[in-house]
Amino acid sequence: VHHKIALFPTTRGGIQHINHQVESIDDLMRSWYFLKNQGVRIVFGPGRHPTSGARFLYFEGPDGMVYEY
């Protein structure tokens, strides 16, 4: 697990993003193709976090919230 919760100083209130764990890189890439085909805005990725090596994909939900796989 990359982290359960991370807190950062900010002048803005709220949650920066919510992470959902997936089992494999195949799950992440299938999701990327699906989200792209549905016109969902990809915020960042797919990629790999330099500190942990964890793979990621950030995308915007219909409510404007950012989610991560």
Beta strands, then each sheet from edge to edge (+ up, - down):
strand 1: 18-19
strand 2: 42-48
strand 3: 55-60
strand 4: 66-68
sheet 1: 1+ 4+ 3- 2+
end
